[in-house]
Amino acid sequence: MVNKRNMAICAAAQEAGILEQDMRNTLVSHQDGLINICFTTEWMMYECYVDEESLEVLGFDYRPLPVNMLLAELPESGQDAS
């Protein structure tokens, strides 16, 4: 199962057009024959559904990170907007 998990993560990275090492906060869950992979990059949030048997990407969604999450990554001096 670990090998399928790693291959599903690889498929999600390919679908996103990024390198696996650029993936952050990666969460993997299994349900009803699907592997659900949620992860972020520097600017985006992704959710990917991969078929557990064929390792084919069946669903893929992405959106920009919320501004408050981006601001939390900045050093304190960069957060002062005044």
TAZIWO-V896611 format. One record per pair of residues at least 24 apart in sequence whose ideal C-beta (glycine too) atoms are under 6 Angstrom apart, sorted by the first residue. I is the first residue (numbers start at 1). J is the second residue. Records with the same first field share a line. If there is no record, write none. Layout:
I: J  J
This chain:
7: 55
8: 35  50
11: 50  55  57
12: 37  48
15: 57  60
16: 46
